[in-house]
């Protein structure tokens, strides 16, 4: 009796892995070369050098294809994965340094894809997750600030930790990547070690004379 052929052989699995990566590389190139209007399964197939049915064999919808891109870029570029949320500002700083310096070393095509219109949409969708990461890192220092200051602090640090901000420090001030990210680290430490502005105002304001008169015997 003939043995049933194993369609999950190591050779087939390796071929499937290569085809999947070829499709995702085609998606990266398509993103880098054009905007959302140019992004379609046939366009990705042309760039990847595969047929449209082949793409649908690996990714059932365009959304599934796009959603697979994030983990592939992390794997391809060697960017670190966040296994646990940073628990304080120093852990957040260490994460940002690691991510940005590795990002600076990745392939130009990947960087172009990361700056594309579609990538912007993907970042917008991930916004709640990023804000949650920052909230967790700032939790140990939040009791120093009132409610409005906490919002300002979280939003300021969110902007400081974006790739666009760190690259602005690098490009406008002619800094090295290491100097740019260290500047951001300094700003985060300065902001998180500050006293609440309300507390400073309360401590430095003169006593209310009218209140003293009202309460004096």
Secondary structure by P-SEA (a helix, b strand, c coil): cccccccccaaaaaaaaaaaaaaaaaaaaaaaccccccccaaaaaaaacccaaaaaaccccaaaaaaaaaaaaaaaacccccccccccaaaaaaaaaaaaaaaaaccaaaaaaaacaaaaaaaaaaaaaaaaaaaaaaccccccccaaaaaaaaaaaaaaacaaaaaaaaacccccaaaaaaaaaaaaaaaaacccaaaaaaaaccccaaaaaaacc
